Amino acid sequence: MGGFWSHVVEPGFFQSQTVQVALLVGGVVAAISAVVGVLTVLRGQSFAGHALGDISATGGSGAFLLSINPLFGFLGMGLAAAGCMEAIGVRRVRGRDVATGIVLGAALGVAALFLYFDTTFHSTSGAAITVLFGSLFVVSSSTVPAIIACASGALVVVLVLYRPLLLSSVGDDVAAARGVPVRVIGGLFILTMAVTVALSAITIGAILSTALLIGPAATALRMTRRPVTATATAVAIGVAATWVGCLLAYDSFYWPPVNHGWPVSFCIVALVFVFYLAVDLVRSFRLRRTNLPADKSNGAVVRAHPLDTLSTGIEAASASGSE
């Protein structure tokens, strides 16, 4: 067994303090991203999550300009953008998308200005790469307590609001009829999403942060229709992709050509994509060989859509919890 692991894990991997910080931070961020990501996908707010990731680049570039910790820039800009999106948004999905697009366009313009100032006046040529694509291997150990605190806070909010969030994901009208303060719940969730995206941005970059938020969650929801099971599966997928991605990036320095390692952010995102593709292929193959629910009363075959079954299960679970 030792000979096998010596070919998989290059020397010094577990002894490196940089790797230890990367594994700790990556695991924490991947876990909370998966938890929030499942609710994001169920609520149809994937575009908002993607927009918050891009918008966080403004905060990160501004932090470099002011010479402060990038995490606080990501967090500050993400929360401000989430508040604006919620303030000018409306209940309809189209209205939310319009509000998101308006805020996204304005924030990206400011991000371009800040990155220009970073490279022109501060000679920080690596600022753009760090902000947009990040790297777990450059996260400072002094930032770890703040990351864990933010992740813990986001998890507490999700746990407290879990049932109302599930119910409102079926429909705002259904949730409102059951006494759920839909607007308040939605506002708190998008702020939680902003915190989660900021944590993801500090680890794999603002541009790629959506991969950890949406990828594992979407993969898990292709595997199971149960929200709790999907959340646990998404956490496992996200953490596995992050840790294996760190290992591949570390080992890549020993691959030819020597001393040209692969970016850890690329390795993580590539693994998330591979997991989704593999699950989708397996699911498609099984669907071809499985008799799906059908209504043959009029001679036509009507297949049940997975999201219809998922919505029914969510509504039933919420109803039973409120009794």
C-alpha positions as CSV (number, residue, x, y, z in Angstrom):
1,M,0.0,0.0,0.0
2,G,2.8,2.3,0.8
3,G,4.3,1.8,-2.7
4,F,0.9,2.7,-4.3
5,W,0.5,5.9,-2.3
6,S,4.0,6.9,-3.1
7,H,3.1,7.0,-6.8
8,V,-0.2,9.0,-6.1
9,V,1.0,11.5,-3.4
10,E,4.3,13.2,-4.1
11,P,6.7,13.7,-1.1
12,G,5.9,16.4,1.4
13,F,2.2,16.8,0.4
14,F,0.8,16.3,3.9
15,Q,3.7,17.9,5.7
16,S,3.4,21.2,3.8
17,Q,1.8,24.0,5.8
18,T,0.6,25.6,2.5
19,V,-1.2,22.3,1.6
20,Q,-2.7,21.9,5.1
21,V,-4.2,25.4,4.9
22,A,-5.5,24.7,1.4
23,L,-7.1,21.5,2.4
24,L,-8.8,23.0,5.5
25,V,-10.0,26.2,3.7
26,G,-11.0,24.3,0.6
27,G,-13.0,21.7,2.5
28,V,-14.8,24.3,4.6
29,V,-15.7,26.5,1.5
30,A,-16.7,23.5,-0.6
31,A,-19.0,22.2,2.1
32,I,-20.9,25.5,2.7
33,S,-21.0,26.2,-1.1
34,A,-22.7,22.8,-1.6
35,V,-25.2,23.4,1.1
36,V,-26.2,26.8,-0.2
37,G,-25.8,25.6,-3.8
38,V,-28.6,23.0,-3.5
39,L,-31.0,25.7,-2.3
40,T,-29.8,28.0,-5.0
41,V,-30.5,25.5,-7.8
42,L,-33.9,24.6,-6.3
43,R,-34.9,28.2,-6.1
44,G,-33.8,28.9,-9.6
45,Q,-31.2,31.5,-8.6
46,S,-28.2,30.1,-10.4
47,F,-27.9,33.3,-12.5
48,A,-27.8,35.4,-9.3
49,G,-25.1,33.2,-7.9
50,H,-23.1,33.5,-11.1
51,A,-23.6,37.3,-11.1
52,L,-22.5,37.6,-7.4
53,G,-19.3,35.7,-8.3
54,D,-18.5,38.2,-11.1
55,I,-19.5,41.2,-9.0
56,S,-17.2,40.1,-6.2
57,A,-14.3,40.8,-8.6
58,T,-15.0,44.4,-7.9
59,G,-14.5,44.0,-4.2
60,G,-11.3,41.9,-4.7
61,S,-9.7,44.4,-7.1
62,G,-10.7,47.3,-4.7
63,A,-9.1,45.4,-1.8
64,F,-5.8,45.2,-3.8
65,L,-6.0,48.9,-4.5
66,L,-6.4,49.7,-0.8
67,S,-3.9,47.0,0.3
68,I,-6.4,45.2,2.5
69,N,-7.3,41.5,2.8
70,P,-9.1,40.5,-0.4
71,L,-11.6,38.5,1.6
72,F,-13.1,41.7,3.1
73,G,-13.3,43.2,-0.4
74,F,-15.1,40.1,-1.7
75,L,-17.5,40.1,1.2
76,G,-18.2,43.8,1.2
77,M,-19.0,44.0,-2.5
78,G,-20.9,40.8,-2.5
79,L,-23.2,41.9,0.3
80,A,-23.7,45.4,-1.2
81,A,-24.6,43.9,-4.6
82,A,-27.0,41.3,-3.0
83,G,-28.7,44.1,-1.2
84,C,-29.1,46.2,-4.4
85,M,-30.4,43.2,-6.3
86,E,-33.0,42.5,-3.7
87,A,-34.0,46.1,-3.3
88,I,-34.6,46.8,-7.0
89,G,-35.8,43.3,-7.9
90,V,-39.4,42.1,-8.1
91,R,-41.1,38.8,-7.3
92,R,-41.2,37.6,-10.9
93,V,-38.2,35.6,-12.1
94,R,-37.8,37.9,-15.2
95,G,-37.7,40.9,-12.9
96,R,-35.1,39.4,-10.7
97,D,-32.9,38.6,-13.7
98,V,-33.2,42.1,-15.0
99,A,-32.2,43.5,-11.6
100,T,-29.3,41.1,-11.5
101,G,-28.1,42.1,-14.9
102,I,-28.2,45.8,-14.1
103,V,-26.2,45.4,-11.0
104,L,-23.8,43.0,-12.7
105,G,-23.0,45.3,-15.6
106,A,-22.4,48.3,-13.3
107,A,-20.1,46.3,-11.0
108,L,-18.0,44.8,-13.8
109,G,-17.4,48.3,-15.1
110,V,-16.1,49.4,-11.7
111,A,-14.0,46.2,-11.5
112,A,-12.3,47.0,-14.8
113,L,-11.5,50.5,-13.5
114,F,-10.0,49.1,-10.2
115,L,-7.9,46.5,-12.0
116,Y,-6.6,49.2,-14.3
117,F,-5.6,51.3,-11.3
118,D,-4.0,48.2,-9.7
119,T,-1.7,47.6,-12.6
120,T,-1.1,51.3,-13.4
121,F,-0.4,52.9,-10.0
122,H,0.5,50.0,-7.8
123,S,2.4,47.8,-10.3
124,T,0.6,44.7,-9.0
125,S,0.6,42.8,-12.3
126,G,-0.7,39.6,-10.6
127,A,-3.8,41.3,-9.1
128,A,-6.0,40.4,-12.0
129,I,-5.0,36.7,-12.0
130,T,-5.4,36.5,-8.2
131,V,-8.8,38.2,-8.2
132,L,-10.3,36.4,-11.2
133,F,-8.8,32.9,-10.8
134,G,-7.5,32.8,-7.3
135,S,-5.5,29.9,-5.8
136,L,-5.9,27.9,-2.6
137,F,-2.2,27.7,-2.3
138,V,-1.9,31.5,-1.6
139,V,-4.6,31.7,1.0
140,S,-2.9,33.1,4.2
141,S,-3.3,31.1,7.4
142,S,-4.3,34.4,9.1
143,T,-7.4,34.4,7.0
144,V,-8.6,30.9,8.1
145,P,-10.5,32.1,11.3
146,A,-12.4,34.7,9.3
147,I,-13.3,32.1,6.6
148,I,-14.5,29.5,9.2
149,A,-16.5,32.2,11.0
150,C,-18.2,33.3,7.8
151,A,-18.9,29.8,6.7
152,S,-20.4,28.9,10.1
153,G,-22.6,32.0,10.0
154,A,-23.9,31.1,6.6
155,L,-24.6,27.5,7.7
156,V,-26.6,28.7,10.8
157,V,-28.8,30.9,8.6
158,V,-29.5,28.0,6.2
159,L,-30.4,25.7,9.1
160,V,-32.7,28.2,10.7
161,L,-34.5,29.0,7.4
162,Y,-34.3,25.6,5.8
163,R,-38.0,24.7,5.7
164,P,-39.2,28.1,4.6
165,L,-36.6,28.2,1.9
166,L,-37.6,24.8,0.6
167,L,-41.3,25.7,0.6
168,S,-40.7,29.0,-1.2
169,S,-38.6,27.2,-3.8
170,V,-41.8,25.4,-4.9
171,G,-43.6,28.8,-5.3
172,D,-43.8,32.2,-3.6
173,D,-47.6,32.0,-3.6
174,V,-47.7,28.6,-1.9
175,A,-45.2,29.8,0.8
176,A,-47.1,33.1,1.3
177,A,-50.3,31.2,1.8
178,R,-48.7,29.2,4.6
179,G,-47.6,32.4,6.4
180,V,-43.9,32.5,5.2
181,P,-42.5,36.0,4.9
182,V,-41.3,35.4,1.4
183,R,-39.5,38.7,0.8
184,V,-37.6,38.5,4.1
185,I,-36.6,34.9,3.6
186,G,-35.5,35.7,0.0
187,G,-33.4,38.7,1.2
188,L,-31.7,36.7,3.9
189,F,-30.9,33.9,1.5
190,I,-29.4,36.1,-1.2
191,L,-27.2,37.7,1.5
192,T,-26.1,34.2,2.6
193,M,-25.4,33.4,-1.0
194,A,-23.2,36.5,-1.3
195,V,-21.1,35.4,1.7
196,T,-20.8,31.9,0.2
197,V,-19.7,33.2,-3.2
198,A,-17.2,35.5,-1.5
199,L,-15.6,32.6,0.3
200,S,-15.5,30.6,-3.0
201,A,-13.9,33.6,-4.7
202,I,-11.1,33.8,-2.2
203,T,-10.2,30.2,-2.9
204,I,-10.7,29.6,-6.6
205,G,-11.3,33.1,-7.9
206,A,-14.3,35.3,-8.7
207,I,-14.8,34.1,-12.2
208,L,-14.7,30.4,-11.2
209,S,-16.6,30.7,-7.9
210,T,-19.9,29.6,-9.5
211,A,-18.3,26.2,-10.1
212,L,-18.3,25.3,-6.4
213,L,-21.7,26.8,-5.8
214,I,-23.6,25.2,-8.7
215,G,-21.6,22.3,-9.9
216,P,-21.8,19.9,-7.0
217,A,-25.4,20.9,-6.2
218,A,-26.5,20.3,-9.8
219,T,-24.7,16.9,-9.9
220,A,-26.3,15.8,-6.6
221,L,-29.8,16.8,-7.8
222,R,-29.2,14.6,-10.8
223,M,-28.6,11.7,-8.5
224,T,-31.4,12.1,-6.0
225,R,-34.7,14.0,-5.6
226,R,-34.5,14.2,-1.8
227,P,-33.2,17.7,-0.7
228,V,-31.4,16.4,2.4
229,T,-29.8,13.5,0.6
230,A,-28.9,15.8,-2.3
231,T,-27.2,18.3,0.1
232,A,-25.1,15.6,1.7
233,T,-24.1,14.2,-1.7
234,A,-23.3,17.7,-2.9
235,V,-21.0,18.3,0.1
236,A,-19.2,15.0,-0.6
237,I,-18.7,15.9,-4.3
238,G,-17.5,19.4,-3.6
239,V,-15.0,18.4,-0.9
240,A,-13.7,15.5,-2.9
241,A,-13.2,17.7,-6.0
242,T,-11.4,20.3,-3.9
243,W,-9.1,17.9,-2.1
244,V,-8.3,15.8,-5.2
245,G,-7.8,19.1,-7.1
246,C,-5.2,20.2,-4.5
247,L,-3.4,16.9,-4.8
248,L,-3.3,17.0,-8.6
249,A,-2.1,20.6,-8.6
250,Y,0.6,19.7,-6.1
251,D,1.7,16.6,-8.0
252,S,1.7,18.5,-11.3
253,F,5.0,20.2,-10.3
254,Y,6.6,16.8,-10.7
255,W,5.1,16.2,-14.2
256,P,7.0,17.0,-17.3
257,P,8.0,19.7,-18.0
258,V,9.5,20.2,-14.6
259,N,8.6,23.2,-12.4
260,H,5.4,24.1,-14.3
261,G,2.6,23.1,-12.1
262,W,-1.1,23.3,-13.1
263,P,-3.4,25.9,-11.5
264,V,-5.3,24.4,-8.5
265,S,-8.4,26.3,-9.5
266,F,-8.4,24.7,-12.9
267,C,-8.0,21.2,-11.4
268,I,-10.9,21.8,-9.0
269,V,-13.3,23.1,-11.7
270,A,-12.3,20.4,-14.1
271,L,-13.1,17.7,-11.5
272,V,-16.5,19.3,-10.8
273,F,-17.3,19.2,-14.5
274,V,-16.1,15.6,-14.8
275,F,-18.3,14.5,-11.9
276,Y,-21.4,16.2,-13.4
277,L,-20.7,14.8,-16.8
278,A,-20.2,11.2,-15.5
279,V,-23.4,11.4,-13.4
280,D,-25.4,12.7,-16.3
281,L,-24.1,10.0,-18.6
282,V,-24.9,7.3,-16.1
283,R,-28.4,8.8,-15.5
284,S,-29.1,9.0,-19.2
285,F,-28.1,5.4,-19.7
286,R,-30.3,4.2,-16.9
287,L,-33.3,6.2,-18.1
288,R,-33.0,4.4,-21.4
289,R,-33.2,1.0,-19.7
290,T,-35.8,1.9,-17.1
291,N,-39.6,2.1,-17.6
292,L,-40.5,5.6,-16.6
293,P,-44.0,6.5,-15.2
294,A,-46.4,6.8,-18.1
295,D,-50.0,7.5,-18.8
296,K,-51.1,5.3,-21.7
297,S,-54.8,6.1,-21.4
298,N,-54.8,8.0,-24.7
299,G,-52.1,6.0,-26.3
300,A,-49.4,8.6,-25.6
301,V,-46.5,8.1,-23.2
302,V,-46.2,11.0,-20.7
303,R,-43.0,10.9,-18.6
304,A,-42.7,12.5,-15.2
305,H,-40.1,15.2,-15.1
306,P,-37.7,14.9,-12.2
307,L,-38.2,18.4,-11.0
308,D,-42.0,17.9,-10.8
309,T,-41.4,14.9,-8.4
310,L,-38.8,17.0,-6.5
311,S,-41.2,19.9,-6.0
312,T,-44.0,17.5,-4.8
313,G,-41.6,16.0,-2.3
314,I,-40.5,19.4,-1.0
315,E,-44.0,20.6,-0.6
316,A,-45.0,17.4,1.3
317,A,-42.0,17.6,3.6
318,S,-42.6,21.3,4.4
319,A,-46.3,20.6,5.0
320,S,-45.5,17.7,7.4
321,G,-43.0,19.9,9.2
322,S,-45.5,22.6,9.8
323,E,-48.1,20.4,11.3
